[in-house]
Amino acid sequence: MRPLMAYLPLGKEQMRDINAYKEFTKRSLTERMQTQESVEIDVLGFLMAAGKKNPAYKLTDDGLASETQLVVAAGSDTTSIAIT
């Protein structure tokens, strides 16, 4: 995705929003990893626990951050459609 982003006509405001979104998801992931670990049964908990069960499935912190961004975006989109 990153190479494709270079071709999008994004202004300073859009880039600021994208960076704020990345920071939000990274903060949320860090908080989750420090406080709750993987005790909750949800997508992120499953991803965190999978690496403990099988090292082949272990994600790096950057990988978990990327998955967190995806889950938040997908959940927001699904929720907005349901409300509409």
N, C-alpha and C positions, 0 to 999 in steps of 0.2 A: 504493500500500500504506500509506503513512504516515497518511492520514486514517482508514483502517480500524483501525490500531493503537490509536487513541484509544478505541475501543469495547471492546477486549479487557481482561479483568480481570487485568491484570498487577500483581503486587506488586513491592516493592523488590528482592527476590531475583531475580525474573525479569528485571527491568530491568537489574540489575547483570550478569547473565549475558549478556544481549543486548549490552550495552555492551562487555563483555570480548570477545565474539565479533567485534564490529565492530573493536575495537582489534587483535585478532589478525590479521584479514584485512588491515587497513590496513598493519600492520607487515610482513606477508608480502609484500604488493604492493610496498611501498617498498623492501624488501630485494631483491626480484626486479628491480625497475627499476634499482637502483643497481649490482647485481653481474652479472646475467645478461642484461639487456636482453631481447631476444626470440629468443635463439639456440636455445632448446629448442622442440621441436615439440610443443606441447600447446595447449589452449584459450586460455590466457592469452597465450602466445607469438603465436598467430594473431591475437588481438585487438590486441596491441601492434603487430604488423607490418602489419596491415590499414590502419592510419592512415598509415603511411609510403608505402604503395603508392597509396592513394587518399584524399585529404584529406576526402572526404565521409564516410568510415568512421572517422575519428579520434575516439576517445573522450577525454573529459576525465579527469583523475585521479579525480574523484568517480565517473564512469561506469565506469572500470576497477575502482575499489574495490567498486562495486555488483556488477559481474560476478564479481569474486573471491569475494564473499560467496555468490553463487549457485552458483558452481562448487564451493566447499568444502562447502556444504550438500548439494548434489546428489551429490557424490562420497561423502560420509559416509553418506548414506542408502542409496545403491547398495551400498556396501561392507558395511554392517550387514545388509542383506537377503541378500547373497551368503553372508555368514558364517553366518547363521541357517539 
